[in-house]
Amino acid sequence: PEYRRRLAVVFQDYQLFYMSVRYNIVLNLEEDPERVRKALAESGILEKIEGLENGIDTSYGRILYYHSRDFSGGETQKIACARAYYRDSPIVILDEPSSALDPIAEQKMYENMMASAEGKTVIFISHRMSACTLADRIVVLDHGRVLECGSHAELMKKNGRYSELFRMQSEHYIEGEAEEAC
């Protein structure tokens, strides 16, 4: 139990349960309505949920409930992140937390995560190199081995694998912008 209290985890293959948004966030913890709202706000979906007829009491999963709602991939990912925010654990692990989000929602999610993570250890696993620029410390792994470790600036100066991957991804964005302008 102590181990579970110290960790808040959002896995890449997160699941929502066929119950209300409120219970999907609270799960087996003591319920605090204000904390639920705060977690939804931090994950960027509070406005959407409050706009639903039953708000946080909206049931998830039309397969079981007639008056329930199915959410998009990005919306379910935000609810799963709200679950982690609600736990308020000192260690947060997010595995590809933005894989179903558009770039604007992704940026907002990372800004909120960094703001709410003050004084916490946050480990996020990502293949989107732009997200790494927000991290205090980046660890580059290859087949379970640590290749490099440092800040974004330090790793870019090293001109190693991280720098190569970062430039490779950013190059495609710049090329794409140039092609769209034509």
C-alpha positions in Angstrom: 0.0 0.0 0.0 2.8 2.5 0.8 4.4 1.8 -2.6 1.1 2.5 -4.4 0.6 5.8 -2.4 4.0 7.1 -3.5 3.4 6.5 -7.3 1.0 7.9 -9.8 1.3 6.1 -13.1 -0.3 6.6 -16.5 0.8 3.7 -18.8 0.7 3.9 -22.6 -2.1 1.4 -22.6 -4.2 3.1 -19.8 -7.8 2.0 -19.3 -11.0 3.8 -18.3 -13.6 1.8 -16.4 -17.3 1.6 -17.2 -18.3 4.1 -14.5 -18.5 7.8 -14.0 -15.7 10.2 -14.8 -15.6 11.1 -11.1 -14.9 7.4 -10.1 -12.5 6.9 -13.0 -10.4 9.6 -11.4 -10.9 8.9 -7.7 -10.8 5.1 -8.0 -10.2 3.7 -4.5 -9.1 6.9 -2.8 -11.1 9.2 -0.6 -13.2 11.5 -2.7 -12.6 15.3 -2.7 -14.8 17.1 -5.2 -12.5 20.1 -5.4 -9.4 17.9 -6.0 -11.4 16.1 -8.8 -12.1 19.5 -10.5 -8.4 20.5 -10.1 -7.2 17.3 -11.6 -9.5 17.7 -14.6 -8.3 21.2 -15.0 -4.7 20.2 -14.8 -5.2 17.5 -17.5 -7.0 20.0 -19.7 -10.5 18.5 -19.9 -12.4 20.2 -17.1 -14.3 22.5 -19.5 -15.4 19.6 -21.7 -16.5 17.5 -18.7 -18.4 20.4 -17.1 -20.2 21.0 -20.4 -21.7 17.5 -20.4 -25.2 17.1 -19.0 -24.1 15.1 -16.0 -20.7 16.7 -15.7 -18.3 14.6 -13.7 -21.1 12.1 -13.0 -21.2 11.3 -16.7 -20.8 7.5 -17.1 -18.2 6.2 -19.5 -18.9 3.4 -21.9 -22.0 3.4 -24.1 -21.7 -0.4 -24.3 -23.1 -0.7 -20.8 -25.1 2.4 -20.1 -27.6 4.1 -22.4 -27.0 7.6 -21.1 -23.3 7.2 -21.0 -20.7 8.6 -23.2 -17.7 7.4 -25.2 -14.7 9.7 -25.3 -12.1 10.2 -28.0 -8.6 8.9 -27.6 -7.3 12.3 -26.5 -10.1 12.8 -24.1 -9.6 9.4 -22.4 -5.9 10.1 -22.2 -6.6 13.4 -20.4 -9.0 11.6 -18.0 -6.2 9.0 -17.3 -3.8 11.9 -16.6 -6.3 13.5 -14.3 -6.3 10.2 -12.3 -2.5 10.7 -11.8 -2.9 14.3 -10.8 -5.6 13.4 -8.3 -3.3 10.9 -6.6 -1.0 13.8 -5.8 1.9 11.3 -5.3 5.5 12.4 -4.9 6.6 10.3 -7.9 4.7 10.5 -11.3 5.4 8.2 -14.2 3.9 9.0 -17.6 4.5 6.6 -20.5 3.8 8.4 -23.8 1.2 10.7 -22.1 0.5 12.7 -25.2 0.3 10.0 -27.9 -3.4 10.7 -28.6 -3.2 14.5 -28.3 -2.9 17.2 -30.9 0.2 19.5 -30.7 -1.7 22.3 -28.9 -3.2 19.9 -26.3 0.2 18.2 -25.9 1.9 21.5 -25.2 -0.8 22.6 -22.7 -0.6 19.1 -21.0 3.2 19.4 -20.5 2.9 23.0 -19.2 0.2 21.9 -16.7 2.3 18.9 -15.7 5.4 21.0 -15.1 3.4 23.5 -13.0 1.7 20.9 -10.9 4.9 18.8 -10.5 6.7 21.4 -8.3 8.6 19.4 -5.7 7.9 16.0 -7.3 9.8 13.6 -9.4 8.2 13.2 -12.8 9.4 10.5 -15.2 8.0 10.7 -18.6 8.8 8.4 -21.4 8.5 9.9 -24.9 9.6 9.5 -28.4 8.6 13.1 -29.2 11.9 14.9 -28.8 10.3 18.3 -28.4 8.8 17.2 -25.1 12.3 16.5 -23.8 13.2 20.2 -23.8 11.0 20.7 -20.8 12.9 18.1 -18.7 15.6 19.0 -16.1 17.4 15.7 -16.9 17.1 13.5 -20.0 18.2 9.9 -20.1 18.7 8.4 -23.5 18.3 4.6 -23.5 19.1 2.1 -26.2 18.2 -1.6 -25.6 18.2 -1.0 -21.8 21.5 0.8 -21.8 22.0 4.4 -20.8 23.7 6.1 -23.7 23.6 9.7 -22.5 22.3 11.7 -19.6 22.0 15.5 -19.2 19.9 18.6 -19.9 18.7 19.4 -23.4 21.5 22.0 -23.8 24.2 19.6 -22.5 23.1 16.8 -24.8 22.8 19.1 -27.8 26.4 20.2 -27.2 27.6 16.6 -26.9 26.4 16.1 -30.5 25.6 12.4 -29.7 22.5 10.2 -30.2 20.1 12.6 -28.5 21.2 15.5 -30.6 21.0 13.3 -33.7 17.4 12.3 -32.9 16.3 15.8 -31.9 17.7 17.3 -35.1 16.1 14.5 -37.2 12.6 15.1 -35.8 12.9 18.9 -35.9 14.2 18.8 -39.5 11.0 17.2 -40.6 8.9 19.9 -39.0 10.9 22.6 -40.7 10.8 20.8 -44.1 7.0 20.3 -43.7 6.6 24.0 -43.0 8.6 25.0 -46.0 6.6 22.6 -48.3 3.3 24.0 -47.0 4.4 27.6 -47.7 4.9 26.8 -51.3 
